[in-house]
Amino acid sequence: MVKYLCKSCSYRFKTRTGNMPNNCPACGAADLIKDYDAESLLREVMEEDPL
């Protein structure tokens, strides 16, 4: 599941499909970003190739 955060109203939600919605389901704004938790950020950094 992918988590998203609305920058307009701070609403956090998940989608099962992984497709980024066009608008926030709470306020309808188009200011959505992916919302990462600490565990997923660490996992992403650890999996990257070293420079």
N, C-alpha and C positions, 0 to 999 in steps of 0.2 A: 504494500500500500504506500502511496505517495502522500505526503502531508503538504498542505498549502497554508499560507498566511495572507490575509487581506491587509494591505498597508493602509487602507482607508478606515476600517472599523476594527482591526486587530482580531477578526474572526479566524479561528484555526479549524481546518477540516481535512479529512482524508478522502482519497478516491481509490477505488479498487482497480480501475482500469489503467491508471498511470497517465491518462490523457489530461493535460492541463485544461481546466474549464476556462471559458472566456470571461465569465463574471463571477463575483462572489455570490454564493447562495444566500447570504444574510442581507447585504446592502445593495448588491447589484453593480458595484464598482468594478472596473477592469484593472485594478491595482493588485494583482496576485503575484506572489513569489513562492518558491519552494521553501518549505520550513524544515530545516535540518535539526535533528537532535544531536547531542554530543556523541553518542555512540556511532551514529551513521557518519558523522564528520571524521571521527578517528579511523573508522574502517576505510573510508574513502582515501584518506591520507596514507594509510599503511599500504594500500593496494597500488598506489601510484608508483611509476618507475622512478628510480633515483636519477638525478641530473647527471 
